[in-house]
C-alpha cells in the first residue's frame, strides 16, 4: 500500500468492482484507493438578442425580470433583500423532481459580466455568465454543488445534471423571450 498518495476511483471502476462481487469500495477491497466526492454541475447556454449590458441587467433584476423567467420548477420565490444586482438576497424552492426539492437562500454578487448566486443552505452555486455574441449576447447558466458520497453520489452525478439542464433550458428560453 502506498502512503501519501490518493487514487481516484471513477464511476466505471466502481461499477466494474460491483459486478465482480465487491459490493463496496473501501479499505477491505481496494486499500490503495479512496472514492473522492466531486463537484456535480450542469451548464446550459443560449443566444439572446440583447447587448451584454442589457442581458446582465435583466439577469440581475430579481424584482421584475426574475419572477417572469423562472420555470414551474421554482416555487415560493421572493426577494428578501435588495432586488437589483449585488447584495440581493432571494429565496425559492427548486422542485427538481416530484420527490426532490431544495430550499434556496441565494446571496447575489456581481463581477464584470458574471452574476453569482450562492446558496447559504448548501454548497449550490448558480453562475450566470454573459459574453458578446455578434449583435447580441451568449448567456451561460452553470449550477454546481458538492455531490453526495457513495452510490447515491454516483447516481446524483449522472442523473441530476440531465434534469437540471432541462430546467436551465426553460429558464434561459424564458430569458431569451424576455429580451427579444
Secondary structure as GFF3:
##gff-version 3
##sequence-region A 1 180
A	DSSP	alpha_helix	11	19	.	.	.	ID=ss1
A	DSSP	beta_strand	39	48	.	.	.	ID=ss2
A	DSSP	alpha_helix	52	59	.	.	.	ID=ss3
A	DSSP	alpha_helix	65	69	.	.	.	ID=ss4
A	DSSP	beta_strand	74	81	.	.	.	ID=ss5
A	DSSP	beta_strand	89	95	.	.	.	ID=ss6
A	DSSP	beta_strand	101	111	.	.	.	ID=ss7
A	DSSP	beta_strand	114	119	.	.	.	ID=ss8
A	DSSP	beta_strand	125	133	.	.	.	ID=ss9
A	DSSP	beta_strand	136	146	.	.	.	ID=ss10
A	DSSP	alpha_helix	150	155	.	.	.	ID=ss11
A	DSSP	pi_helix	156	160	.	.	.	ID=ss12
A	DSSP	alpha_helix	161	179	.	.	.	ID=ss13
###
